[in-house]
Amino acid sequence: MVNSFLRRLRRWTAVDSVLARVSGQVRTWPSDDFGRFASPSIGTGMAGANTAVPPWLEPVRPPPPASIAPATFEMRFMKLHAEGRFDEMWEMLAEDAQHAWGGREYFARDMPRLDDDVELLDMQVVSVNVIDGWTDQAHQRTYSNVARMVMRYRVRQQWREWTFDRQVHLVPGAGGWRTLCYPARVGTAVGR
């Protein structure tokens, strides 16, 4: 009966185009967004649930986060470290490093801190190379598309000031870079 009614309506071109547009909207609506337009039926009896009409336009989604340069990433990581903002640093760790730490709370508790009398004065990028592959000998893991950097840090402790270089490796992850900052002794954070 419904089909015969729809066949009669489709003879009119205007009605047919409206039906096609409405059915196209319903068929292409993302399944994860559809649930927000339905309300549960509470006391509606035979009438069923009242549903809101979905908007005609696609929802505006924010652009994907832009990937930052490896040097900028490492400088932000070290700045957060100097400020003791370990919760924010957690998201910057590679999955392997997060697993080695055993969890955010262990990382925040056990990550080495700068002494109170130590101040990070300056950071400079000496060199950045993105290499096809690199094997972390200490943890026996091989990574591809690794950013290998040499960073120069200038520090002051009380009256003494010094500069040192450190090689850092970043791996791609979650639309950007992630650092391989492991616990000082492998296995110390896990299992506590």
NORSULCOR-V741734 format. One record per pair of residues at least 4 apart in sequence whose C-alpha atoms are under 6 Angstrom apart, sorted by the first residue. I is the first residue (numbers start at 1). J is the second residue. Records with the same first field share a line. If there is no record, write none. Layout:
BEGIN
I: J ; J
END
This chain:
BEGIN
10: 16
20: 24
25: 29
37: 52
38: 51
39: 51
40: 49
41: 49
44: 48
67: 175 ; 176
80: 85
86: 108
92: 178
93: 178 ; 179
94: 178 ; 179 ; 180
97: 180 ; 181 ; 182
101: 107 ; 189 ; 190
102: 189 ; 190
106: 110
107: 111
117: 157 ; 158
118: 156 ; 157
119: 155 ; 156
120: 155
121: 154 ; 155
122: 153 ; 154
123: 152 ; 153
124: 151 ; 152
125: 151
126: 150 ; 151
127: 149 ; 150
128: 148 ; 149
129: 147 ; 148
130: 146 ; 147
131: 145 ; 146
132: 144 ; 145
133: 143 ; 144 ; 145
134: 142 ; 143
135: 141 ; 142
136: 140 ; 141
146: 170 ; 171
147: 169 ; 170
148: 168 ; 169
149: 167 ; 168
150: 166 ; 167
151: 165 ; 166
152: 164 ; 165
153: 163 ; 164
154: 162 ; 163
155: 161 ; 162
156: 160 ; 161
170: 177 ; 178 ; 179
171: 177 ; 178
172: 176 ; 177
173: 177 ; 178
END
